[in-house]
Amino acid sequence: MAVIHQTQIRQEILETTRKLLVKYGYNFISMRKIASNAGCALGTIYLYFDNKDILIHSLIDEGFEKMYNMLLDETRKYEQPDKRLEVLCKKYISFGLEYPEYYEIMYLLHPERMKRYPKEKFRRARRTFDLVAEILDEVAENRGIMLKDSTLISYSIWASLHGVVTILLARRLDKRIDQNDFIDNVVQRTLRSVI
């Protein structure tokens, strides 16, 4: 029972931090402010996280894990590599739209004084790009073509999809354009341009 309670406390700290971070930014939150909003003692946070940077790195890691699992689960539903790649792109966008707080912390947070993201966590975060590169290689093999650098291409695809997510999250899409048409158009054009 104690393990469940500890897991709930840790999760509450993470959820509170995520909301505060998006609302106020890195420089305007403290461990004390997090504890107050999470309804726990300041010392309790330090039982789970040594400092604010480790806490935020845990949030980033949690977001990448959630996104990777969603993309992996979705792409496993299809056998055709072309369809898997298209579905992956659309699911990436839907992840950003469904989980804007995660997305902002994962990709848009620019703290000036935060410690560098640990290498082992970055390697785990990079699995998403590796998944794209793996599916790209399958598409190329299926079509009988050679890709020069599937990792570079996967980052190019990400840049395009990231643009879509940021435009939609910022509500910068022209009202005359249907959001689903916009997403479909960008995904199709991106995939045609890289393969």
C-alpha positions in Angstrom: 0.0 0.0 0.0 2.9 2.4 0.8 4.4 1.9 -2.6 1.1 3.0 -4.3 0.9 6.0 -2.1 4.6 7.0 -2.9 3.8 6.6 -6.6 0.8 8.8 -6.3 2.8 11.5 -4.5 5.5 11.4 -7.1 2.9 11.6 -9.9 1.2 14.5 -8.2 4.5 16.4 -7.9 5.1 15.8 -11.6 1.6 16.9 -12.7 1.8 20.0 -10.5 5.2 20.9 -11.9 4.1 20.4 -15.5 1.2 22.8 -15.0 3.3 25.4 -13.2 6.1 25.2 -15.7 3.8 25.8 -18.6 2.0 28.6 -16.8 4.9 30.5 -15.3 8.1 29.2 -17.0 11.2 27.7 -15.6 12.6 30.9 -13.9 9.4 31.6 -12.0 8.9 28.3 -10.3 10.7 26.9 -7.3 10.6 23.7 -5.3 8.8 25.6 -2.6 6.1 26.8 -5.0 5.7 23.2 -6.4 5.4 21.8 -2.9 2.7 24.3 -2.0 0.7 23.7 -5.1 1.1 19.9 -4.8 -0.1 20.0 -1.2 3.0 18.4 0.2 5.9 19.4 2.4 9.0 20.8 0.7 11.1 18.0 2.1 8.7 15.4 0.5 9.7 16.6 -3.0 13.4 16.1 -2.2 12.6 12.4 -1.4 11.8 12.0 -5.1 13.9 14.7 -6.9 17.2 16.1 -5.8 16.6 19.4 -7.4 14.4 21.3 -9.9 16.4 20.4 -13.0 16.1 16.6 -12.2 12.4 17.1 -11.7 12.0 18.8 -15.0 14.2 16.3 -16.8 11.8 13.6 -15.4 8.9 15.5 -17.0 10.7 15.6 -20.3 11.6 11.9 -20.1 8.0 11.1 -19.2 6.7 13.0 -22.2 9.1 11.3 -24.6 8.2 7.9 -23.2 4.5 8.6 -23.6 5.0 9.8 -27.1 7.2 6.9 -28.2 4.8 4.3 -26.8 1.9 5.9 -28.6 3.7 6.0 -31.9 5.0 2.5 -31.5 1.5 1.1 -30.6 -0.1 2.9 -33.5 2.4 1.9 -36.2 2.3 -1.8 -35.1 -1.3 -1.9 -36.3 -0.2 -1.7 -40.0 2.0 -3.9 -42.1 2.6 -1.6 -45.1 5.6 0.6 -44.4 4.1 3.6 -46.3 1.0 3.4 -44.2 3.0 3.0 -41.0 5.0 6.2 -41.8 1.9 8.2 -42.6 0.2 7.0 -39.4 3.3 7.8 -37.4 3.3 11.4 -38.7 -0.4 12.0 -38.0 -0.1 10.4 -34.5 2.9 12.6 -33.8 0.8 15.7 -34.5 -2.2 14.4 -32.5 0.2 13.7 -29.6 1.2 17.4 -29.6 -2.4 18.5 -29.8 -3.7 16.1 -27.1 -0.8 16.7 -24.7 0.2 20.3 -25.2 1.8 20.6 -21.8 4.1 17.6 -22.4 4.9 18.9 -25.9 5.8 22.4 -24.7 8.1 21.0 -22.0 9.7 18.5 -24.4 10.3 20.9 -27.3 9.6 24.5 -26.5 11.1 25.0 -23.0 14.3 27.2 -23.1 15.5 27.6 -19.6 18.7 29.6 -19.4 20.1 28.0 -16.3 18.8 24.5 -16.4 21.4 21.7 -16.4 22.0 19.9 -19.7 19.6 17.1 -20.4 21.4 13.8 -19.4 22.8 11.7 -22.2 21.0 8.5 -21.1 17.7 10.3 -21.2 18.5 11.9 -24.6 19.3 8.4 -26.0 15.9 7.2 -24.8 14.2 10.3 -26.2 15.9 9.7 -29.6 14.1 6.4 -30.0 11.2 8.3 -31.7 13.6 9.5 -34.4 15.1 6.0 -34.6 11.6 4.6 -35.1 11.0 7.1 -38.0 14.3 6.2 -39.5 13.5 2.4 -39.2 10.2 2.8 -41.0 11.8 5.0 -43.7 14.3 2.3 -44.3 11.4 -0.2 -44.7 9.6 2.1 -47.1 12.8 2.5 -49.2 13.4 -1.3 -49.2 9.8 -1.9 -50.2 10.1 0.6 -53.1 13.6 -0.7 -54.1 15.3 2.6 -53.5 18.3 3.7 -51.4 18.1 6.4 -48.8 21.3 8.3 -48.2 20.7 9.0 -44.6 17.4 8.0 -43.0 18.3 9.6 -39.7 18.7 13.0 -41.3 15.5 12.5 -43.2 13.7 11.6 -40.0 14.8 14.9 -38.5 13.5 16.7 -41.6 10.2 15.0 -41.2 10.1 16.0 -37.5 10.9 19.6 -38.4 7.8 19.7 -40.7 5.5 18.0 -38.2 6.9 20.2 -35.3 5.9 23.2 -37.4 2.3 21.9 -37.7 2.0 21.3 -34.0 3.4 24.7 -33.0 1.2 26.5 -35.5 -1.9 24.7 -34.2 -1.0 25.1 -30.5 -0.4 28.8 -31.1 -3.7 29.1 -32.9 -2.0 30.6 -35.9 -3.8 28.7 -38.6 -5.9 30.8 -41.0 -9.5 30.3 -40.1 -10.3 29.7 -43.8 -8.2 26.5 -43.6 -9.7 23.3 -42.2 -7.3 21.9 -39.5 -7.6 18.3 -40.7 -7.0 19.3 -44.4 -4.0 21.3 -43.2 -2.6 18.3 -41.3 -3.2 15.9 -44.2 -1.7 18.3 -46.7 1.5 18.8 -44.7 1.9 15.1 -44.0 1.4 14.1 -47.7 3.7 16.8 -49.0 6.4 16.0 -46.4 6.4 12.3 -47.2 6.5 13.0 -51.0 9.4 15.4 -50.6 11.6 13.1 -48.5 11.0 9.8 -50.4 
